[in-house]
Amino acid sequence: MSRSNLLPIEQAVKESIDSVFGGSAPTLIIAVSGGVDSMSLLHSLYRINISGIVAHVNYQKRGEASDKDADLVAEKTEEWEFQFELKEANPSEAQGQNFQQWARNVRYCFFRDLIAKHEADGIALAHHRGDQVETILQKLFRGAGMASWSGMDIWDGELFRPFLPFSRQQIEKYAEQKGIPYRTDQSNLENNFARNFLRNQWTEKVAEFFPGWEDNILSVGEEAQNYEDALEWIADRILESNGIKKQAFDELESGLQRALVLHLIKKQEPDIQISQHNLHRVSELKKLQTGKKIGITSEFSIVRDRGHYVITRSEKNTYEPRIFTRSRLENSKVEIGSRVLVVEQFGNPDLDEALFMDADKISWPITLRQWEEGDRLQPLGMQGHQTVAEHLTNRKVSTVDKEKVLVIESFEETICALIFPPIKNQSSLGTISEQVKCDTETKWYLRIK
């Protein structure tokens, strides 16, 4: 369709698509509830010849009205030549939960399943300028940090919101101009949810006393982005491959330290909520001894590792011990993360790319497990024993990487080897015990590659 035939809102959507997707036509999962916003978004995509899969969730909360929403969306989807996917949710599953949060989880899981099914490029949503204002307000009222005030992006790598620059009034005018049918969800007129209260009562009253207040709220979001950029600038200057430079971090003001930690954790888990009490624990870092840590959440901790602080994320599951017989390893390879274990006949091994143990010197079966305090071994080339903890320190394995080290223990409970995780600037795969080293008599070896 030529540009001259497009209405301003359609032209803006087209320009957003060109900007985000590089001029190519994407395949989108288009979230359509049947309301004026999403029906208008669907029609605008139809007008600019964007293909997609319309996704509608029937929560079956409003009986016949919910079914009529689904019927309208299905009808227009067929008329405008989109594919249609319907999910019928069971509202009884939300019993005892926040219904809006439950519904949001249901639809986003549905949308993401459809992305995988159809190999789509993103999810198109009809969020508009008013939604942006309400989002920022809710975050302000709930005490979210300044970094969260920036609101939603037109494109965040998954969600595409081309209507964000437009007001609800502009969208309604577009629907009227084009004769776009839509349905009104009467539950949106009830004020028993925070967003409905803001939309239906609070914002109208504020507008009477503070004309143009919405522009001011949106400008707060812009300032929040400047704040976020400043934190990223600081992070770039105090972060190294080993972690946060301790001396540089300790010199920052306490408030900036907390903001920076929150910023770095949210880069890994954007939706995480951290209490102010826990964030204030950052002040304890300066007195932290090497190897010790403080918990920020149940998932994230900060570890002191010599001249660095390292933000660590706990694994959801610890490594479960695994037992291997010799016959199993002779018949097939076993993958352990990025490592491979196999028993082979002795040939001309490349000692630089693997660890080797004499399979006949090992008391089988072997157990592969996480190392524990008190574990000891006789490292290759040493006459005496040392603890695994001492050995890892001598090998300069960081505090964070120590937690990922595995041991191979023989049936007689002798440590035969340590297996290191992939460690930056560390070429060794691990350490072999003197007791199982290969020699001129070796015929079979256990190889770790």
Summary of the structure (lengths in Angstrom):
residues: 449
radius of gyration: 29.6
end to end distance: 57.8
largest distance: 92.3
contacts: 1293
relative contact order: 0.08
helix: 44%
strand: 20%
